[in-house]
Amino acid sequence: MAPESAFTFLPTGALIQEFKVGGQNIVLGFPNPEPYKDAPFFGETIGRVANRIKNGVISDLNGTSYQLFQNNGQHSLHGGKQGWGRKVFKGPVPTQRHGTESVQFTYVSPDGDEGYPGTVELRVWYTAFEEKEDGVDKTVLITEYEVELIGDEVEETAVNITNHSYFNVSGAESIAGTEATLSTSKYQVVDDAAIPTGAIDDFPGVEANKTFTLGPQEPSIDHCFVLNPSNLKIPLDTRESPLNNLVRLYHPATKIHLDIFSTEPAFQFYTGAFIDVAATEHTPKRGPRAGLCVEPSRYINAINVPEWRNQMLLKKGQKWGSKTVYRAWQD
């Protein structure tokens, strides 16, 4: 296991409170739980469905339609008014996962929670350790999600889980100067309300596997990038799929690297334009671009798109699953 001081997690949202590299916490957070309720999803586990659902409506599920809580204009965002990131999970419970020391969190979401049908159970495992690669000591965090429909109310529901940590490898109040490399330039084109139009295109100014530098204000990105748009056979449980290196981050001032891998087919890359968090007794004010998010996930609004909906459609007897790996080190 990695040193206990490298990571801390909180039961509220099963959130990542600390992820330390070279003694620096590279995730935005607070030393105590209370301020998290006013923060924009800092470190939280997002569900029952991450990102947006158009008009807050799921059509043609269990032979009917469901109206969700509309907390983003007329749309539903990150699970609704009080998504899973604000719920108190059971845990952390020490356990063994694939032969390695881990901690587990669980949460049971009742039928009708924020309008979603069916009682489901979410299991989150965090496995942290250190490894040496090419002579370099690296801190690794594996996050694994598993969801089952455990109630008898319905035969199917919608699921899309991610983590919403804001990363800052600069050691400063802004992510400016961070060098980022994305594994794909393909993204879901969206309208003015950030709802996908159905098109997938190349994001302006981003080339796959080509490093660019984040400035004080530009580029401003808040979009869902897609690894392989031609692959329509995304499994409901991606954990046996290959790990892809979604994003690589580095800052020359701190010499901190962060690589983010996942089995998921897409990821939201958000440069934090709307962060506005007041200072607390122990933390400074966090403003725009104080951190950035990499949110591995399924496609936005996939449950309402026939050719994508199987990515999110969880039926009785099935498991929804995903795995994300964070690997960080300092030169």
KAPEVEN-V175135 format. One record per residue. N is the residue number from 0. RES is the residue in one small letter. SS is DSSP state (@ for helix, = for strand, . for the rest). BURIAL is I if it has 9 or more other C-alpha atoms within 8 Angstrom, else O. Layout:
BEGIN
n->N res->RES ss->SS burial->BURIAL
n->N res->RES ss->SS burial->BURIAL
END
This chain:
BEGIN
n->0 res->m ss->. burial->I
n->1 res->a ss->. burial->I
n->2 res->p ss->. burial->O
n->3 res->e ss->@ burial->O
n->4 res->s ss->@ burial->O
n->5 res->a ss->@ burial->I
n->6 res->f ss->= burial->I
n->7 res->t ss->= burial->I
n->8 res->f ss->= burial->I
n->9 res->l ss->= burial->I
n->10 res->p ss->. burial->I
n->11 res->t ss->= burial->I
n->12 res->g ss->. burial->I
n->13 res->a ss->. burial->I
n->14 res->l ss->= burial->I
n->15 res->i ss->= burial->I
n->16 res->q ss->= burial->I
n->17 res->e ss->= burial->I
n->18 res->f ss->= burial->I
n->19 res->k ss->= burial->I
n->20 res->v ss->= burial->I
n->21 res->g ss->. burial->O
n->22 res->g ss->. burial->O
n->23 res->q ss->= burial->O
n->24 res->n ss->= burial->I
n->25 res->i ss->. burial->I
n->26 res->v ss->= burial->I
n->27 res->l ss->. burial->I
n->28 res->g ss->. burial->I
n->29 res->f ss->. burial->I
n->30 res->p ss->. burial->O
n->31 res->n ss->. burial->O
n->32 res->p ss->. burial->I
n->33 res->e ss->@ burial->O
n->34 res->p ss->@ burial->I
n->35 res->y ss->@ burial->I
n->36 res->k ss->@ burial->O
n->37 res->d ss->@ burial->O
n->38 res->a ss->. burial->O
n->39 res->p ss->. burial->O
n->40 res->f ss->. burial->I
n->41 res->f ss->. burial->I
n->42 res->g ss->. burial->I
n->43 res->e ss->. burial->I
n->44 res->t ss->= burial->I
n->45 res->i ss->= burial->I
n->46 res->g ss->. burial->I
n->47 res->r ss->. burial->I
n->48 res->v ss->= burial->I
n->49 res->a ss->. burial->I
n->50 res->n ss->. burial->I
n->51 res->r ss->= burial->I
n->52 res->i ss->= burial->I
n->53 res->k ss->@ burial->I
n->54 res->n ss->@ burial->O
n->55 res->g ss->@ burial->I
n->56 res->v ss->= burial->I
n->57 res->i ss->= burial->I
n->58 res->s ss->= burial->O
n->59 res->d ss->= burial->O
n->60 res->l ss->= burial->I
n->61 res->n ss->. burial->I
n->62 res->g ss->. burial->O
n->63 res->t ss->= burial->O
n->64 res->s ss->= burial->I
n->65 res->y ss->= burial->I
n->66 res->q ss->= burial->O
n->67 res->l ss->. burial->I
n->68 res->f ss->. burial->I
n->69 res->q ss->. burial->I
n->70 res->n ss->. burial->I
n->71 res->n ss->= burial->O
n->72 res->g ss->. burial->O
n->73 res->q ss->. burial->I
n->74 res->h ss->= burial->I
n->75 res->s ss->= burial->I
n->76 res->l ss->= burial->I
n->77 res->h ss->. burial->I
n->78 res->g ss->. burial->I
n->79 res->g ss->. burial->I
n->80 res->k ss->. burial->O
n->81 res->q ss->. burial->I
n->82 res->g ss->. burial->I
n->83 res->w ss->@ burial->I
n->84 res->g ss->@ burial->I
n->85 res->r ss->@ burial->I
n->86 res->k ss->. burial->I
n->87 res->v ss->= burial->I
n->88 res->f ss->. burial->I
n->89 res->k ss->= burial->I
n->90 res->g ss->= burial->I
n->91 res->p ss->= burial->I
n->92 res->v ss->= burial->O
n->93 res->p ss->= burial->O
n->94 res->t ss->= burial->O
n->95 res->q ss->= burial->I
n->96 res->r ss->= burial->I
n->97 res->h ss->. burial->O
n->98 res->g ss->. burial->O
n->99 res->t ss->= burial->O
n->100 res->e ss->= burial->I
n->101 res->s ss->= burial->I
n->102 res->v ss->= burial->I
n->103 res->q ss->= burial->I
n->104 res->f ss->= burial->I
n->105 res->t ss->= burial->I
n->106 res->y ss->= burial->I
n->107 res->v ss->= burial->O
n->108 res->s ss->= burial->I
n->109 res->p ss->. burial->O
n->110 res->d ss->. burial->I
n->111 res->g ss->. burial->I
n->112 res->d ss->@ burial->O
n->113 res->e ss->@ burial->I
n->114 res->g ss->@ burial->I
n->115 res->y ss->. burial->I
n->116 res->p ss->. burial->I
n->117 res->g ss->. burial->I
n->118 res->t ss->. burial->I
n->119 res->v ss->= burial->I
n->120 res->e ss->= burial->I
n->121 res->l ss->= burial->I
n->122 res->r ss->= burial->I
n->123 res->v ss->= burial->I
n->124 res->w ss->= burial->I
n->125 res->y ss->= burial->I
n->126 res->t ss->= burial->I
n->127 res->a ss->= burial->I
n->128 res->f ss->= burial->I
n->129 res->e ss->= burial->I
n->130 res->e ss->= burial->O
n->131 res->k ss->= burial->O
n->132 res->e ss->= burial->O
n->133 res->d ss->. burial->O
n->134 res->g ss->. burial->O
n->135 res->v ss->= burial->O
n->136 res->d ss->= burial->I
n->137 res->k ss->= burial->I
n->138 res->t ss->= burial->I
n->139 res->v ss->= burial->I
n->140 res->l ss->= burial->I
n->141 res->i ss->= burial->I
n->142 res->t ss->= burial->I
n->143 res->e ss->= burial->I
n->144 res->y ss->= burial->I
n->145 res->e ss->= burial->I
n->146 res->v ss->= burial->I
n->147 res->e ss->= burial->I
n->148 res->l ss->= burial->I
n->149 res->i ss->. burial->I
n->150 res->g ss->. burial->I
n->151 res->d ss->. burial->O
n->152 res->e ss->. burial->O
n->153 res->v ss->. burial->I
n->154 res->e ss->. burial->I
n->155 res->e ss->= burial->I
n->156 res->t ss->= burial->I
n->157 res->a ss->= burial->I
n->158 res->v ss->. burial->I
n->159 res->n ss->= burial->I
n->160 res->i ss->. burial->I
n->161 res->t ss->= burial->I
n->162 res->n ss->= burial->I
n->163 res->h ss->. burial->I
n->164 res->s ss->. burial->I
n->165 res->y ss->= burial->I
n->166 res->f ss->= burial->I
n->167 res->n ss->. burial->I
n->168 res->v ss->. burial->I
n->169 res->s ss->. burial->I
n->170 res->g ss->. burial->I
n->171 res->a ss->. burial->O
n->172 res->e ss->. burial->O
n->173 res->s ss->. burial->I
n->174 res->i ss->. burial->I
n->175 res->a ss->. burial->I
n->176 res->g ss->. burial->I
n->177 res->t ss->= burial->I
n->178 res->e ss->= burial->I
n->179 res->a ss->= burial->I
n->180 res->t ss->= burial->I
n->181 res->l ss->= burial->I
n->182 res->s ss->. burial->I
n->183 res->t ss->. burial->I
n->184 res->s ss->. burial->I
n->185 res->k ss->= burial->I
n->186 res->y ss->= burial->I
n->187 res->q ss->= burial->I
n->188 res->v ss->= burial->I
n->189 res->v ss->= burial->I
n->190 res->d ss->. burial->O
n->191 res->d ss->. burial->O
n->192 res->a ss->. burial->O
n->193 res->a ss->. burial->O
n->194 res->i ss->. burial->I
n->195 res->p ss->= burial->I
n->196 res->t ss->= burial->O
n->197 res->g ss->= burial->O
n->198 res->a ss->= burial->O
n->199 res->i ss->= burial->I
n->200 res->d ss->= burial->I
n->201 res->d ss->= burial->O
n->202 res->f ss->. burial->I
n->203 res->p ss->. burial->O
n->204 res->g ss->. burial->O
n->205 res->v ss->. burial->I
n->206 res->e ss->. burial->I
n->207 res->a ss->. burial->I
n->208 res->n ss->. burial->O
n->209 res->k ss->. burial->O
n->210 res->t ss->. burial->O
n->211 res->f ss->= burial->O
n->212 res->t ss->= burial->I
n->213 res->l ss->. burial->I
n->214 res->g ss->. burial->I
n->215 res->p ss->. burial->I
n->216 res->q ss->. burial->O
n->217 res->e ss->. burial->O
n->218 res->p ss->. burial->O
n->219 res->s ss->. burial->O
n->220 res->i ss->. burial->O
n->221 res->d ss->= burial->I
n->222 res->h ss->= burial->I
n->223 res->c ss->= burial->I
n->224 res->f ss->= burial->I
n->225 res->v ss->= burial->I
n->226 res->l ss->. burial->I
n->227 res->n ss->. burial->O
n->228 res->p ss->. burial->O
n->229 res->s ss->. burial->O
n->230 res->n ss->. burial->O
n->231 res->l ss->. burial->O
n->232 res->k ss->. burial->O
n->233 res->i ss->. burial->I
n->234 res->p ss->. burial->O
n->235 res->l ss->. burial->I
n->236 res->d ss->= burial->I
n->237 res->t ss->. burial->I
n->238 res->r ss->. burial->O
n->239 res->e ss->. burial->O
n->240 res->s ss->. burial->O
n->241 res->p ss->. burial->O
n->242 res->l ss->. burial->O
n->243 res->n ss->= burial->O
n->244 res->n ss->= burial->I
n->245 res->l ss->= burial->I
n->246 res->v ss->= burial->I
n->247 res->r ss->= burial->I
n->248 res->l ss->= burial->I
n->249 res->y ss->= burial->I
n->250 res->h ss->= burial->I
n->251 res->p ss->. burial->O
n->252 res->a ss->. burial->O
n->253 res->t ss->. burial->I
n->254 res->k ss->. burial->I
n->255 res->i ss->= burial->I
n->256 res->h ss->= burial->I
n->257 res->l ss->= burial->I
n->258 res->d ss->= burial->I
n->259 res->i ss->= burial->I
n->260 res->f ss->= burial->I
n->261 res->s ss->= burial->I
n->262 res->t ss->. burial->I
n->263 res->e ss->. burial->I
n->264 res->p ss->. burial->I
n->265 res->a ss->= burial->I
n->266 res->f ss->= burial->I
n->267 res->q ss->= burial->I
n->268 res->f ss->= burial->I
n->269 res->y ss->= burial->I
n->270 res->t ss->. burial->I
n->271 res->g ss->. burial->I
n->272 res->a ss->. burial->O
n->273 res->f ss->. burial->O
n->274 res->i ss->. burial->I
n->275 res->d ss->. burial->O
n->276 res->v ss->= burial->I
n->277 res->a ss->. burial->O
n->278 res->a ss->. burial->I
n->279 res->t ss->. burial->O
n->280 res->e ss->. burial->O
n->281 res->h ss->. burial->O
n->282 res->t ss->. burial->O
n->283 res->p ss->. burial->O
n->284 res->k ss->. burial->I
n->285 res->r ss->= burial->I
n->286 res->g ss->. burial->I
n->287 res->p ss->. burial->I
n->288 res->r ss->. burial->I
n->289 res->a ss->. burial->I
n->290 res->g ss->. burial->I
n->291 res->l ss->= burial->I
n->292 res->c ss->= burial->I
n->293 res->v ss->= burial->I
n->294 res->e ss->= burial->I
n->295 res->p ss->= burial->I
n->296 res->s ss->= burial->I
n->297 res->r ss->. burial->I
n->298 res->y ss->. burial->I
n->299 res->i ss->. burial->I
n->300 res->n ss->. burial->I
n->301 res->a ss->@ burial->I
n->302 res->i ss->@ burial->I
n->303 res->n ss->@ burial->I
n->304 res->v ss->. burial->O
n->305 res->p ss->. burial->O
n->306 res->e ss->. burial->O
n->307 res->w ss->. burial->I
n->308 res->r ss->@ burial->I
n->309 res->n ss->@ burial->I
n->310 res->q ss->@ burial->I
n->311 res->m ss->. burial->I
n->312 res->l ss->= burial->I
n->313 res->l ss->= burial->I
n->314 res->k ss->= burial->I
n->315 res->k ss->. burial->I
n->316 res->g ss->. burial->O
n->317 res->q ss->. burial->O
n->318 res->k ss->. burial->I
n->319 res->w ss->= burial->I
n->320 res->g ss->= burial->I
n->321 res->s ss->= burial->I
n->322 res->k ss->= burial->I
n->323 res->t ss->= burial->I
n->324 res->v ss->= burial->I
n->325 res->y ss->= burial->I
n->326 res->r ss->= burial->I
n->327 res->a ss->= burial->I
n->328 res->w ss->= burial->I
n->329 res->q ss->= burial->I
n->330 res->d ss->. burial->O
END
